[in-house]
């Protein structure tokens, strides 16, 4: 694709599920691996097609053309994210954000938008 173009497709749920999982590996001190599922990196953009069935999705991760990759909000989707400035760390907790409430959230004293 051309620089700045989007990778998009109409996908049925089983086709979305069949896309590969992506992994971000972190180094010391704690290390670890963060999984990014197709439901996180593929963003639905409503669009209709007379030919193709399924929902219209576009990749939310792309090459910025300047020796880098833009991941952005894709890794935050379906997660609660804690930015601990004092410890200099970020924690990702998988979550069903559509059903989360202040009482069920992992975050304490968090902002909540209904």
N, C-alpha and C positions, 0 to 999 in steps of 0.2 A: 504493500500500500504506500501511497504517497505520504510524505511528512505531513502530520496534522490530520490525516484521514482516520476514520474510526473503523474498527473491525466489528461488524455487526452481522446479525443473522436472526432469522425467525427460528425459535427453538421450542420443541415440546418439552415437558418436564423431564422425561427420561433422557433426552438429548443434553439438556443442561447438566443433569446429574453425571452424565458420561464424560464431560470435559475433565481435563486433568486438574488435580489439586496442585497448588503452588506452595512452596515452602521458603520461608526466610530463616536463615541460620544466623544466630547471634553468637558473638565471641564472649570471652571472659568479661566480667568475673563470673556471672551465672550461666552464661551460654543459653542454649535452648533452641527450639525450632518452633516457628509460628506457621500454622497451616492456614492457607487462604483458599477457601472453597470456591467453586464456580458461582455459587449464590452470592458470594461476596465480591468477586472481581467482575462479574457480568452484571451490568446495570440495565434494568428494563426501561426502554424508551417506547412508550405506546405508539404504535404505527400499524396500519392495516395493509394487508396484501390480499389481492384476489386469488393468488396462486398458492401461497405458502400458509400452512397452519402453524399455530403456536404463537408465542409472545415474542416481541422484537427486543433483542438484547444487544448491547454494545460493550466491548471490553473496557473496563475502567482502569486498566494499566497499559501504559504505552511509552514508547521511546520518545523522549523530548527533543531528539535531534542534536543534543549538545553533550554527548558522552554521558548520558544518564537516563534513568528510567523514572517515570512518575508513577507512584503507587497511590499516594493521596488517601482519600477517605475509604478506599476499598478495604484496607485492613481494619478499619473501624466498624464496618458494617457487621451487624449481628454480634456485637461485642460491647461489653462495658470496658472502658479504658480509663486507667488511673495514671495521671501524670504526677509523679512524686518529685517535686522540685528539690526538696531537702535531701532526698537520697539520690537524686540524679537518675531516676529510673522511670520506665513506663511498664505498666502491667496490663495485659490483655486477658479478659475473662469472657469466654463464650457465653452468650446470653440470647434469650428469646425476647428481644427488645420490644416487640409488638405487645407482649403480654406482661412485661415488667412493670412493677409499681414501686413507689418508694419503700414499701414494706418488703418486697421480694428482691430488690436490687442488692448487688454486692457492694455498691458504693454507699458510704455513710455520709450524710449531710450533703448529698449531691443535688444538683439542679435537676428538675424533672419537668418535662413539658408534656402536657396532656393533649 
